[in-house]
């Protein structure tokens, strides 16, 4: 994997999809900043309710990427919020961690306000994303037109990273879950995978009990309004990727009159059921993989598994089930790990060459590339520990979805989806198992119009694997005030990938000017 690809994954791996319980997703392509170092756990200054008491924190950038961005000042704070917004005066508080990044080029007289970022997930760190995206346009970050006019504010939603993190999955169980066969065919194999998922779900329920509903999307959306007030903005300007579109849409429904501008990039459709969303994701990844195979055919010099890339990947998965290659750390590159590496590489077009090389190396007995792709996606450290990315992803997904399918229904869908989506259908069905065993109450998010909100920009990518393009118009229609902007590109999310997308989104954020109705931006 080349330097640019490694850094793209470092930026994008803060995102996780909203539909599947086991598949994280990634955001804006091409953020080419320094490779990620060990994550820091800064302790920002605490604040009184409704305010943010800022303190300098350049160490956040240094811990993440090894240095601060030129001309950028970093401040951190925490904002306390109720455990349960329906009972704001009862119980303890959660501390929501924020970073505010301000450019030295910013002029007070031209400052618009704060741009709040959410990277998706659920499980992604907005603090991390804000740091990454303020390293400049040449490295794939936010345009200077944006950083000159806005404070860039990233926050870790409740239950995630620095904000009262949920942690309920043992590292050994996490390894076992990722290593497990993504498509267990025999009943005995399926039962073993189901038992592991039940163990994981039961562990989270036992540890947190009824408090799990505190981590719903609606609770997090109410936190966002507290953050808007804490940073001193009368109205919210927000950029949300992937699951961040669901969080933003929920906010727009709850607080429509507090919206200035929302960019929702990589749309989740709140009107879909859990099952429908998972099938859409299977369809999206199958389409993205087909696009990868076409690229391999057209670029054999860059794709060592051409001309039959699909056959090479299918063969690698089959061999991994019976004779997995052992990695340098002793792990075996089972079909589960190979599948995770495959998923990881499809989030950006720049990851396609990494996938081809990793599969080629695996065929030669070297699992290094596959484990590198998989571990970056899973946020697995060399010592075998994990961030709480998947703990939070599992928790929020299951709490949000009131009607997850049962085990028998999942087993049935596994076969049906395998026939429709050969590589990704069955794994997406099996990925719903944890929520089938989830105990405790649920707290589903609203799915309706944002009555009284101003126009909201909904951005979709035609080749998006994780939040398929079809979701874009559905979300815009549901909100009632949404307008679609299309990027005819590959990978998950669009802004600021190309000049056309950048100009359209910047015009909306800066001047509240919607792009031309039906605008479709070319791939480059």
N, C-alpha and C positions, 0 to 999 in steps of 0.2 A: 504494500500500500504506500503510495507516494505521500509527500508531506501535505499537499493540499487536501487530499482525501482524508487523511487522519484528522486534520484540523476542522474540516467540514463536519465530520462525525462528532468531534468534541463539542461543536456549537449545537448541532442538531440533536444530539442525544439527550437533551433536556426535555424532549417532547414525547408524549405517549398518546396513543389513540384512545378514543372514548368508547369504542364499540367492543373490542376484545379485551379479555382480562389478562392476556399474556403477551400482547404485542405492542411494544413502545413504537412511537413514530417520531419523525424529525421535521425540522422547519426550514428556514430560508437557505437555499443552496449557496455554497461558495464562501462561507465565512472562514477566511484563511489566516487566522491568527495563530499565535504560538501554541504548541501542543499543551494540553491540559496537564497541570501538575496535580499534586494531591489537593483534594478539596479542603478548604478552610472552614472553620466553624466559628466565624466571628460572633461576638456578643455585642450587637448594637445597643446603644443607650436606650433605656426604657422611656416611655412617654405616658403622660396622663391621657385618659380617654379623650378621643377626638383631636389629638394633636400629635405631632411628630417632633421629637427632640433629636436633632441631628448631631452626629459627631463624625469627624474625619475617619475614613476607613480605607486607605489605599491598599491595606493588606488583603482585602477581598480580591482585587485584581491580581495581586502578586501570588496569592495562593492558587488562583485558578489558572493563570497563564504565564506566571513568572515575571510579570512586569505590569506597570500601568500604561494606559494609552496616552500618547502625547496630547497635551493640552486638555486633559480631562481631570476633573476633581471629583473625588468619591466621598460620599457621606452616607452613613447608615443610621437606622432608627428601628425601633419596634413600636407597633401600635397594638394595644390590648383590645380584644374584642370578646363579646360574650361567648361562652361555650354554645349556647342555644339562643338564637336571636328571637325566638318566640317567648323566651323568659330572660330578657336582657339583664335583669338585676339579680338573677339567681346563679349559683354555682361559681366556678372559677373562671378565669380568663385565659384565652389563648393569645400568645404574643406573635403577631405577624411581622416578619422581618422584611425590611425594605432596604434597597440601595438607591440613592439618587446620584446621577452622574451628570455633571454640568460642564459644558465646553467653555474654555477660556475665550472663545470667539463670541459667545452669547452676549448680546447687548440687552440691558434691562428694559430699555424702551421698546424693544422688538420681541421680547419674550411673550409667548402665547400662554404657556402654562406647563403642565406636566404631561408626558406621554407615558401612561401605564402599560406595561408589557406583561403578557402571559404567554409562556412557551407551549402550553398544551399539556397533555397527559391524559388523565390526571396523574401527576407525579413529577412534572418538570419544574425546575427552579427558575423563577423569573429573575432572581438576583443574578444567577449565572448568565442567563440570556442577555440581560442588560449590559453586563460587563463585556461579553463577547461582541455584541452589536455596536459597541461604541469604539471599536478599534479602527474605524474608517472605512470608506467605500472601497478602497483598493483591496481590502481584506474581506469584502463581502458584507460589511456592516451597514448601519443606517447612513443615509445621505447626509452630507454636511448641512444641507438646507433644513433638515429636521433637527439635528443636534444644535444648530445655531439658534433655533427658535423655541425648543422645548427642553426642559429637564427630563432626562430619561430615567424613569422610575421602574425598577423591577422589584417584584415581591414574590416571596414564597408563600403560596396559599396554605391555609391551615392544614396541618397534617403532613406537610411536605418539607423536606430538607431542614432549614433552620427554624421553621415555624411549627413548634410542638409536633415533631414528626411521629407518624404512626410507624411502628416497627413490630411486626408480628410473624415474620417468616424467617425461620432458621436458615442459615447459610447452606447447611447440608441439604435441607429440603429444597432450597432454591436451586442448587446444583442438580439435584435429582429431577426437579421439574423441567429444567431446561434440557437435560440429557434424555428425558423420556421420549419414546417414540411419538412423533407428532400425529401419526395415524395408526393407532393400535388396532389391528384388524381382528384377531381372534378375541373371543369373549374374555378369556383369561388375561390377555394383554390389556384390553380395555378396562377390566376390573382393577388391575394393578394401577393404571394411571388414574382412574377414578378415586381409588383409595388414597393415593397421594394428595390429590386435590381436596378431598374431604378433610384430610389431616391438616392441610394448610388453612382451609376455611374455618375449621373448628378451632384452630389455635388462635386465629384473630378474634373470633367471637368470644372465646373464653377470656382472652386478655382484656378486651375493651367493652364487651357486653353492650348495653344500651347506649353507651357513649359513641358507638360507631356512627349513628345518624348525625352526630355533630359534624361529620366530614362530608356531608352532601354538597352538591353543586349549589343548591339554593343558599345554604349557609355561607359558602364561600363568596357568592355574588353579593350578599349583604355586607360581607367584609369589604368588598371592593368599594362600596359606597362610603364606608368608614375611612378607607384609605384616601379616597377622593377628598373628603373633608379634611383629613389630617395633613395632606400636602398643600392645602389652601386653595383648591380649585372649586369654583362655583359649579362647573359642569365637567364631566369626565371626557377626556380624550384617551382612546384605548386602542391598542394593537394586540389582537389575540390570534394565535396560530392553533390549528388542529382542535383539540379539546378546548382551547382558549376561545374558540368561536361559540361553543356551547355555554361557557361561562359568561361571555359577553352578551349572548342572546338572552340568557336568563336575567342578567342585569338590566337589559333594555326593557324587559317585560315588567320587572319590579320597580325600576326607577326611570321611566321614560323621559321625564322632564329634567332629569339630571344629566342627560346625554348631550355632549357637544358633537363628538364624532367617534364612530366605532368602525375599525377595519377588522373584518372577520375573514381570515385567510386560511383556507383548508377546511371547508364547512362540515360540521356535524349536523345531521338532520334530527332535531329533537322530536319530530313526529314519528320517527321509526321506532319499532319495538327493538328490544335487545337482540332478538333473533334476526330481524330484518337488517339491522346495522351490521351484524357479524357476517351475514351473507353478502352484503354490499362490499364489505372489506375483502372477502374472498374473491369476489369479482374484480375488484380494483387491483389486487396483487397479481391475479392471473393475467390481467391485461398488461400490467407493468412488466411482468416477466416475459410476456410475448414480445413486447417492445424491446426488451433486452436481447432476446434471441435474434430479432431482426437487425439490431445494431451489430451483433456478433457476425452475422452473415455479411453485412456491408463493410465491416472493419476487421477482417481476419488478422491483420497485422497487429491489432491491439487486443484481440480476443483469441487466446491460445486454444480455447475449446471449440472454436468454429470448425466446420460449418454446422455441426449438430449440437448447439449449446443446450437445448432442452434435453436431448439424450444424455449428454455428459452430466448434467445436474441430477437427472433422474437416476442415472447409474450410480452416482456418488452417494445419493441417499440410500439406495438399495444395498450397496456394499457396506455402508456404515451400520446397517442393521445387523449384519452377520460378522463383519470383520473390521471394526472401527480402527482407525489409525490412532496411535497413542501420541499425545502431545508432549512437549518438553516438561510440563509440570506434572505429568502422570495421568492426566485426564484422558479418557478415550473420546475421540470425535465421533460420538454416536449420531444417529440420524437427527436427534433433537438439536444437537449443537450445530450440525450442518444446516438444518432448516433455519435456525436462528441467525446464522451468518448470511443465509440467503435473504431473509427478511431485512436484515440490517442494510444490505447493499442496495436494495431497491428504492430506498427513500430519496436518493439523489442519482441523477444520471452519471455524475462523477464516480459513483460507487460501482458502476457496471464493470469497469476494468478490474477493480479490486476483486469482485466476485469471480470473474473469469480466471484471474491469476490464482485465486485461492483454491478453486476447484481443480485447476491444472496441477497445482502443487499437491493437493490431496491425493490425486491419482498417482502421484509419484512418491507417496508415503510421507508427506510433510503437511501437518495439520496447523502450522503456525498461522497462516492467513485466515483460515476459518475461525480459529479461536480468537484472533484479533478482532475480526468483524463482530463475532458473537459477544465478546466481553465488553466491547465499547457500547454496544446496544443495550446490554443488560446492566451496565455500570458495575461490572465485577472487577475488583482490584486484584493485583497479582497475588496478594496473600489469601485470596478466596473470600474476602468479605464483599458485601454489597451495600450500595446506598439504599435508601428506603423507597426508591422509584417504584418498584413493583408492589411493595406493601401498600403504598398510597393508591396506586393504580387499581389494585384489586379492591381495596376498601371503597373508594369512591364509586367505581363502576357498579359494584354489587349493591351498595346503599341507594344509588340513583335509580336502579332498575327494579321496579316492583314485580314484574312478571318475567323473571328469567325462566327458561325452559327447564323441565325436569331431566333427570339422567336418561330415562327411556327415550324421551323425545330427542335428546342430543345424540344418542346412539343411532336413532333412525336418520337424523339429519346428516350424520357423518357419512353414511353410505350415499345418500341422495346428493350431497354437495360434492363428494368425490367424483361422481359421474359428471357433474356440471363444470367443476373447476379442479382439474386433475391434481395439481400440486398443492393448492391452498384451501380447497373446500373442506376436506376432512379435518385438517388442523384447526381451522377457524371454528368448526363445530365443537371439537374437543376443547378448545379454549374457553368455552362457556361453562365448563364443569364447575369451577370454583363457586360461581354465583348460584349454581343449582344446589349447593350444599350450604350456602350462606345462612347463618342464623340471625335472629334479631329483626328489628323493624327496618323498614325501608323509608326513604324520603325522596320520592321522584320529583324531578324538576318540572316547571311549567312548560307548556308547548303551545303558545298562542301569539297573538299580535302584540307588538310594542306600541300600543295606542298612545299617541301624544309625543312619540320620539321623532327626532329629525331623520332625514335620510341616512341609511346605514349601508356601507360599502361591503359587499360579500364577494370575495375573490376565490376563484376556482382554477385548478390546473387540470387540463384534459387527461394527462397521464398520471395523475395522483393515485398511488396505490392504497394509501391508508384512509383518506377521506375522499372517496371517488367523486369525480366531477359532478355527477348527477345530483349530489347533495346541495350543490351551490344554489341552484334555482329554487330548490325546495325550502331551504332556509330563508332565502330572500322573500319568497312568497309567504311563508309562515309569519314572518315579522311584520309584513304589510308595508313596511317602509324600506325594504331592502332593494338594492340594485346590484346586478351581477357584473363583475369584471372578469374576463376570461384570459388565462394564459395558455396558449397552445404549446405547452412544454411538458417536460418529464419531471418526476419527483414530487415530493410532498411539500406543498405551499409555494408561493410565487414571489412575494415581496421581499427584498428588492432585486429580483434576479435579472431583469432586463430593463433597458431605458424606458420602454413603453409602460411596463408595470410600475416602475419607479415614478415616472412623471404623473401617471394617473393617480396613484395613491398619495403622492406628495401634494398634488393640487387639492385633494380632498382634505388631508390633514391640516394643511397650512391655511387654505382659503375657503374651506367648506364647499369647494367646487366639485360637483360630481362629474366623472368622466362621461363621455358620450354614451348614450344608451346603447347597449349591445356591443360595446367595444371588445374586440378580440385582439390580444397582443400576440405577435409571432414568437416562435421559440427563442430567437436570438435578438 
